[in-house]
Every structure is written in C-alpha cells, then in structure tokens.
Amino acid sequence: VYEASNSLDAYMIFNLLTQEGIHGRVDGEHLVGGIGGIQAINLVRVMVQDEDFDRAREIIREWEAS
C-alpha cells in the first residue's frame, strides 16, 4: 500500500494505519542499509490485507495532502 525511502517513514505510515484500525506489516526494513554498497531505494513497504487496501490508500492520500 506504501513504498517508503526508509524505515522511519514506513513505520510512520504503519502507525497511522494502525490508529485507524488497519493492521499490516512493514517489509524490507533490513534492506535499506544498501545492497553491494549502493543505497537501496523504496525497498521498505507497508503491506496490508487486500480488503483494507482502498481504505488505507485513502488515509495515506489524506495524510499526504495535509
């Protein structure tokens, strides 16, 4: 539902969704340190259930607009 540039951003969104009753997980947080000396970009993702996807995207859009 969301691709972040780092773990901090991912957990901020994860916590926002959790406060709204949407449960999920953060994937890829251990990959951000770099791959072969190259900074890994957008490998941290906030994942939610398919049935929560549309509602989660709307919450994220509202947050981004504020």
Biopython code that builds the backbone (N, CA, C, O; Angstrom):
import numpy as np
from Bio.PDB.StructureBuilder import StructureBuilder

atoms = [
    (1, "VAL", "N", (0.818, -1.195, 0.000)),
    (1, "VAL", "CA", (0.000, 0.000, 0.000)),
    (1, "VAL", "C", (0.868, 1.268, 0.000)),
    (1, "VAL", "O", (0.402, 2.341, -0.383)),
    (2, "TYR", "N", (2.139, 1.139, 0.433)),
    (2, "TYR", "CA", (3.007, 2.308, 0.504)),
    (2, "TYR", "C", (4.462, 1.871, 0.392)),
    (2, "TYR", "O", (4.889, 0.933, 1.064)),
    (3, "GLU", "N", (5.218, 2.553, -0.457)),
    (3, "GLU", "CA", (6.655, 2.321, -0.564)),
    (3, "GLU", "C", (7.375, 3.506, 0.044)),
    (3, "GLU", "O", (7.126, 4.653, -0.327)),
    (4, "ALA", "N", (8.268, 3.229, 0.978)),
    (4, "ALA", "CA", (8.973, 4.282, 1.711)),
    (4, "ALA", "C", (10.450, 4.274, 1.354)),
    (4, "ALA", "O", (10.993, 3.262, 0.912)),
    (5, "SER", "N", (11.084, 5.412, 1.553)),
    (5, "SER", "CA", (12.520, 5.503, 1.283)),
    (5, "SER", "C", (13.350, 5.036, 2.474)),
    (5, "SER", "O", (14.553, 4.808, 2.345)),
    (6, "ASN", "N", (12.702, 4.894, 3.645)),
    (6, "ASN", "CA", (13.424, 4.408, 4.817)),
    (6, "ASN", "C", (12.439, 3.829, 5.833)),
    (6, "ASN", "O", (11.226, 3.996, 5.703)),
    (7, "SER", "N", (12.974, 3.153, 6.836)),
    (7, "SER", "CA", (12.141, 2.500, 7.845)),
    (7, "SER", "C", (11.329, 3.490, 8.657)),
    (7, "SER", "O", (10.187, 3.204, 9.015)),
    (8, "LEU", "N", (11.899, 4.652, 8.955)),
    (8, "LEU", "CA", (11.189, 5.650, 9.741)),
    (8, "LEU", "C", (9.899, 6.067, 9.048)),
    (8, "LEU", "O", (8.844, 6.109, 9.682)),
    (9, "ASP", "N", (9.968, 6.377, 7.758)),
    (9, "ASP", "CA", (8.768, 6.752, 7.000)),
    (9, "ASP", "C", (7.759, 5.608, 6.963)),
    (9, "ASP", "O", (6.556, 5.824, 7.107)),
    (10, "ALA", "N", (8.257, 4.397, 6.770)),
    (10, "ALA", "CA", (7.365, 3.243, 6.708)),
    (10, "ALA", "C", (6.621, 3.055, 8.027)),
    (10, "ALA", "O", (5.414, 2.814, 8.031)),
    (11, "TYR", "N", (7.333, 3.163, 9.136)),
    (11, "TYR", "CA", (6.668, 2.972, 10.424)),
    (11, "TYR", "C", (5.734, 4.124, 10.768)),
    (11, "TYR", "O", (4.760, 3.925, 11.495)),
    (12, "MET", "N", (6.003, 5.302, 10.273)),
    (12, "MET", "CA", (5.080, 6.411, 10.475)),
    (12, "MET", "C", (3.731, 6.087, 9.806)),
    (12, "MET", "O", (2.676, 6.265, 10.414)),
    (13, "ILE", "N", (3.775, 5.613, 8.559)),
    (13, "ILE", "CA", (2.557, 5.233, 7.852)),
    (13, "ILE", "C", (1.900, 4.021, 8.499)),
    (13, "ILE", "O", (0.681, 3.980, 8.665)),
    (14, "PHE", "N", (2.716, 3.035, 8.864)),
    (14, "PHE", "CA", (2.208, 1.848, 9.535)),
    (14, "PHE", "C", (1.427, 2.225, 10.797)),
    (14, "PHE", "O", (0.332, 1.713, 11.029)),
    (15, "ASN", "N", (1.995, 3.122, 11.611)),
    (15, "ASN", "CA", (1.329, 3.552, 12.842)),
    (15, "ASN", "C", (0.067, 4.359, 12.549)),
    (15, "ASN", "O", (-0.930, 4.227, 13.259)),
    (16, "LEU", "N", (0.103, 5.189, 11.514)),
    (16, "LEU", "CA", (-1.090, 5.940, 11.107)),
    (16, "LEU", "C", (-2.225, 4.980, 10.760)),
    (16, "LEU", "O", (-3.358, 5.168, 11.202)),
    (17, "LEU", "N", (-1.923, 3.969, 9.983)),
    (17, "LEU", "CA", (-2.943, 2.987, 9.595)),
    (17, "LEU", "C", (-3.427, 2.181, 10.793)),
    (17, "LEU", "O", (-4.619, 1.899, 10.912)),
    (18, "THR", "N", (-2.515, 1.810, 11.674)),
    (18, "THR", "CA", (-2.890, 1.062, 12.872)),
    (18, "THR", "C", (-3.861, 1.868, 13.730)),
    (18, "THR", "O", (-4.812, 1.308, 14.275)),
    (19, "GLN", "N", (-3.634, 3.174, 13.856)),
    (19, "GLN", "CA", (-4.534, 4.043, 14.615)),
    (19, "GLN", "C", (-5.926, 4.070, 14.008)),
    (19, "GLN", "O", (-6.910, 4.308, 14.708)),
    (20, "GLU", "N", (-6.008, 3.828, 12.708)),
    (20, "GLU", "CA", (-7.298, 3.816, 12.007)),
    (20, "GLU", "C", (-7.904, 2.414, 11.948)),
    (20, "GLU", "O", (-8.920, 2.202, 11.286)),
    (21, "GLY", "N", (-7.283, 1.460, 12.638)),
    (21, "GLY", "CA", (-7.822, 0.113, 12.711)),
    (21, "GLY", "C", (-7.417, -0.801, 11.568)),
    (21, "GLY", "O", (-7.994, -1.874, 11.400)),
    (22, "ILE", "N", (-6.433, -0.390, 10.781)),
    (22, "ILE", "CA", (-5.944, -1.216, 9.680)),
    (22, "ILE", "C", (-4.640, -1.872, 10.113)),
    (22, "ILE", "O", (-3.667, -1.195, 10.444)),
    (23, "HIS", "N", (-4.636, -3.185, 10.104)),
    (23, "HIS", "CA", (-3.458, -3.934, 10.530)),
    (23, "HIS", "C", (-2.645, -4.346, 9.313)),
    (23, "HIS", "O", (-3.193, -4.638, 8.250)),
    (24, "GLY", "N", (-1.344, -4.364, 9.485)),
    (24, "GLY", "CA", (-0.463, -4.732, 8.381)),
    (24, "GLY", "C", (0.910, -5.065, 8.899)),
    (24, "GLY", "O", (1.072, -5.492, 10.043)),
    (25, "ARG", "N", (1.908, -4.865, 8.041)),
    (25, "ARG", "CA", (3.290, -5.130, 8.430)),
    (25, "ARG", "C", (4.219, -4.277, 7.575)),
    (25, "ARG", "O", (3.825, -3.755, 6.532)),
    (26, "VAL", "N", (5.456, -4.146, 8.036)),
    (26, "VAL", "CA", (6.498, -3.449, 7.293)),
    (26, "VAL", "C", (7.453, -4.506, 6.759)),
    (26, "VAL", "O", (7.975, -5.318, 7.522)),
    (27, "ASP", "N", (7.680, -4.498, 5.460)),
    (27, "ASP", "CA", (8.591, -5.447, 4.809)),
    (27, "ASP", "C", (9.814, -4.718, 4.277)),
    (27, "ASP", "O", (9.713, -3.578, 3.822)),
    (28, "GLY", "N", (10.965, -5.370, 4.332)),
    (28, "GLY", "CA", (12.173, -4.867, 3.700)),
    (28, "GLY", "C", (12.988, -3.886, 4.504)),
    (28, "GLY", "O", (13.937, -3.305, 3.977)),
    (29, "GLU", "N", (12.649, -3.679, 5.767)),
    (29, "GLU", "CA", (13.350, -2.658, 6.550)),
    (29, "GLU", "C", (14.835, -2.959, 6.721)),
    (29, "GLU", "O", (15.625, -2.038, 6.925)),
    (30, "HIS", "N", (15.224, -4.210, 6.644)),
    (30, "HIS", "CA", (16.627, -4.567, 6.835)),
    (30, "HIS", "C", (17.448, -4.409, 5.551)),
    (30, "HIS", "O", (18.664, -4.601, 5.567)),
    (31, "LEU", "N", (16.797, -4.064, 4.451)),
    (31, "LEU", "CA", (17.491, -3.896, 3.175)),
    (31, "LEU", "C", (17.938, -2.468, 2.924)),
    (31, "LEU", "O", (18.681, -2.216, 1.975)),
    (32, "VAL", "N", (17.505, -1.530, 3.749)),
    (32, "VAL", "CA", (17.757, -0.112, 3.489)),
    (32, "VAL", "C", (19.217, 0.270, 3.638)),
    (32, "VAL", "O", (19.638, 1.275, 3.065)),
    (33, "GLY", "N", (19.989, -0.476, 4.371)),
    (33, "GLY", "CA", (21.391, -0.143, 4.576)),
    (33, "GLY", "C", (22.212, -0.132, 3.304)),
    (33, "GLY", "O", (23.311, 0.421, 3.286)),
    (34, "GLY", "N", (21.717, -0.714, 2.271)),
    (34, "GLY", "CA", (22.418, -0.719, 0.997)),
    (34, "GLY", "C", (22.620, -2.122, 0.480)),
    (34, "GLY", "O", (22.677, -3.085, 1.245)),
    (35, "ILE", "N", (22.725, -2.220, -0.797)),
    (35, "ILE", "CA", (22.945, -3.506, -1.443)),
    (35, "ILE", "C", (24.222, -3.369, -2.257)),
    (35, "ILE", "O", (24.260, -2.609, -3.225)),
    (36, "GLY", "N", (25.258, -4.089, -1.880)),
    (36, "GLY", "CA", (26.515, -4.010, -2.603)),
    (36, "GLY", "C", (27.111, -2.615, -2.601)),
    (36, "GLY", "O", (27.753, -2.216, -3.573)),
    (37, "GLY", "N", (26.912, -1.871, -1.531)),
    (37, "GLY", "CA", (27.462, -0.529, -1.430)),
    (37, "GLY", "C", (26.602, 0.543, -2.073)),
    (37, "GLY", "O", (26.926, 1.727, -1.982)),
    (38, "ILE", "N", (25.504, 0.150, -2.725)),
    (38, "ILE", "CA", (24.589, 1.109, -3.358)),
    (38, "ILE", "C", (23.363, 1.246, -2.464)),
    (38, "ILE", "O", (22.786, 0.249, -2.031)),
    (39, "GLN", "N", (22.972, 2.477, -2.195)),
    (39, "GLN", "CA", (21.812, 2.717, -1.336)),
    (39, "GLN", "C", (20.561, 2.091, -1.949)),
    (39, "GLN", "O", (20.238, 2.340, -3.110)),
    (40, "ALA", "N", (19.872, 1.288, -1.170)),
    (40, "ALA", "CA", (18.619, 0.677, -1.621)),
    (40, "ALA", "C", (17.497, 1.696, -1.475)),
    (40, "ALA", "O", (17.309, 2.270, -0.402)),
    (41, "ILE", "N", (16.767, 1.915, -2.530)),
    (41, "ILE", "CA", (15.693, 2.915, -2.536)),
    (41, "ILE", "C", (14.346, 2.215, -2.664)),
    (41, "ILE", "O", (14.192, 1.282, -3.452)),
    (42, "ASN", "N", (13.376, 2.673, -1.883)),
    (42, "ASN", "CA", (11.988, 2.212, -1.946)),
    (42, "ASN", "C", (11.836, 0.702, -1.801)),
    (42, "ASN", "O", (10.976, 0.094, -2.437)),
    (43, "LEU", "N", (12.664, 0.109, -0.970)),
    (43, "LEU", "CA", (12.529, -1.309, -0.715)),
    (43, "LEU", "C", (11.776, -1.583, 0.579)),
    (43, "LEU", "O", (11.513, -2.739, 0.908)),
    (44, "VAL", "N", (11.427, -0.538, 1.313)),
    (44, "VAL", "CA", (10.660, -0.696, 2.540)),
    (44, "VAL", "C", (9.205, -0.439, 2.190)),
    (44, "VAL", "O", (8.849, 0.624, 1.680)),
    (45, "ARG", "N", (8.381, -1.420, 2.468)),
    (45, "ARG", "CA", (6.977, -1.325, 2.074)),
    (45, "ARG", "C", (6.063, -1.574, 3.260)),
    (45, "ARG", "O", (6.352, -2.403, 4.123)),
    (46, "VAL", "N", (4.961, -0.848, 3.290)),
    (46, "VAL", "CA", (3.898, -1.111, 4.250)),
    (46, "VAL", "C", (2.876, -1.976, 3.523)),
    (46, "VAL", "O", (2.348, -1.601, 2.476)),
    (47, "MET", "N", (2.618, -3.121, 4.092)),
    (47, "MET", "CA", (1.708, -4.091, 3.485)),
    (47, "MET", "C", (0.443, -4.199, 4.329)),
    (47, "MET", "O", (0.508, -4.197, 5.558)),
    (48, "VAL", "N", (-0.714, -4.293, 3.662)),
    (48, "VAL", "CA", (-1.995, -4.506, 4.333)),
    (48, "VAL", "C", (-2.750, -5.601, 3.587)),
    (48, "VAL", "O", (-2.379, -5.987, 2.479)),
    (49, "GLN", "N", (-3.806, -6.088, 4.208)),
    (49, "GLN", "CA", (-4.667, -7.074, 3.563)),
    (49, "GLN", "C", (-5.354, -6.450, 2.351)),
    (49, "GLN", "O", (-5.607, -5.245, 2.324)),
    (50, "ASP", "N", (-5.651, -7.274, 1.352)),
    (50, "ASP", "CA", (-6.308, -6.784, 0.136)),
    (50, "ASP", "C", (-7.592, -6.015, 0.441)),
    (50, "ASP", "O", (-7.870, -4.990, -0.182)),
    (51, "GLU", "N", (-8.365, -6.508, 1.389)),
    (51, "GLU", "CA", (-9.646, -5.868, 1.691)),
    (51, "GLU", "C", (-9.477, -4.495, 2.356)),
    (51, "GLU", "O", (-10.429, -3.715, 2.387)),
    (52, "ASP", "N", (-8.298, -4.187, 2.884)),
    (52, "ASP", "CA", (-8.030, -2.894, 3.513)),
    (52, "ASP", "C", (-7.294, -1.922, 2.598)),
    (52, "ASP", "O", (-7.066, -0.771, 2.971)),
    (53, "PHE", "N", (-6.921, -2.376, 1.407)),
    (53, "PHE", "CA", (-6.067, -1.580, 0.527)),
    (53, "PHE", "C", (-6.677, -0.228, 0.170)),
    (53, "PHE", "O", (-6.018, 0.797, 0.343)),
    (54, "ASP", "N", (-7.897, -0.193, -0.314)),
    (54, "ASP", "CA", (-8.508, 1.076, -0.749)),
    (54, "ASP", "C", (-8.647, 2.061, 0.402)),
    (54, "ASP", "O", (-8.355, 3.246, 0.247)),
    (55, "ARG", "N", (-9.088, 1.579, 1.544)),
    (55, "ARG", "CA", (-9.230, 2.462, 2.707)),
    (55, "ARG", "C", (-7.863, 2.982, 3.158)),
    (55, "ARG", "O", (-7.721, 4.156, 3.501)),
    (56, "ALA", "N", (-6.869, 2.108, 3.156)),
    (56, "ALA", "CA", (-5.514, 2.519, 3.553)),
    (56, "ALA", "C", (-4.969, 3.574, 2.596)),
    (56, "ALA", "O", (-4.381, 4.557, 3.046)),
    (57, "ARG", "N", (-5.147, 3.398, 1.300)),
    (57, "ARG", "CA", (-4.672, 4.384, 0.321)),
    (57, "ARG", "C", (-5.363, 5.726, 0.536)),
    (57, "ARG", "O", (-4.726, 6.772, 0.403)),
    (58, "GLU", "N", (-6.639, 5.717, 0.862)),
    (58, "GLU", "CA", (-7.356, 6.971, 1.110)),
    (58, "GLU", "C", (-6.797, 7.670, 2.349)),
    (58, "GLU", "O", (-6.619, 8.888, 2.333)),
    (59, "ILE", "N", (-6.524, 6.943, 3.396)),
    (59, "ILE", "CA", (-5.944, 7.517, 4.612)),
    (59, "ILE", "C", (-4.573, 8.117, 4.299)),
    (59, "ILE", "O", (-4.250, 9.213, 4.755)),
    (60, "ILE", "N", (-3.776, 7.394, 3.523)),
    (60, "ILE", "CA", (-2.444, 7.893, 3.163)),
    (60, "ILE", "C", (-2.554, 9.141, 2.311)),
    (60, "ILE", "O", (-1.803, 10.093, 2.524)),
    (61, "ARG", "N", (-3.475, 9.167, 1.342)),
    (61, "ARG", "CA", (-3.672, 10.357, 0.498)),
    (61, "ARG", "C", (-4.063, 11.569, 1.338)),
    (61, "ARG", "O", (-3.546, 12.667, 1.130)),
    (62, "GLU", "N", (-4.975, 11.369, 2.283)),
    (62, "GLU", "CA", (-5.385, 12.477, 3.162)),
    (62, "GLU", "C", (-4.205, 12.982, 3.988)),
    (62, "GLU", "O", (-4.041, 14.190, 4.158)),
    (63, "TRP", "N", (-3.389, 12.071, 4.498)),
    (63, "TRP", "CA", (-2.220, 12.454, 5.290)),
    (63, "TRP", "C", (-1.228, 13.230, 4.425)),
    (63, "TRP", "O", (-0.685, 14.244, 4.862)),
    (64, "GLU", "N", (-0.991, 12.758, 3.202)),
    (64, "GLU", "CA", (-0.041, 13.424, 2.308)),
    (64, "GLU", "C", (-0.534, 14.820, 1.919)),
    (64, "GLU", "O", (0.280, 15.716, 1.697)),
    (65, "ALA", "N", (-1.840, 15.016, 1.835)),
    (65, "ALA", "CA", (-2.412, 16.299, 1.448)),
    (65, "ALA", "C", (-2.348, 17.327, 2.577)),
    (65, "ALA", "O", (-2.406, 18.533, 2.338)),
    (66, "SER", "N", (-2.227, 16.834, 3.806)),
    (66, "SER", "CA", (-2.213, 17.769, 4.951)),
    (66, "SER", "C", (-0.836, 18.321, 5.237)),
    (66, "SER", "O", (-0.668, 19.114, 6.163)),
]
sb = StructureBuilder()
sb.init_structure("model")
sb.init_model(0)
sb.init_chain("A")
sb.init_seg("    ")
for serial, (resi, resn, name, xyz) in enumerate(atoms, 1):
    if name == "N":
        sb.init_residue(resn, " ", resi, " ")
    sb.init_atom(name, np.array(xyz, "f"), 0.0, 1.0, " ", f" {name:<3s}", serial, name[0])
structure = sb.get_structure()
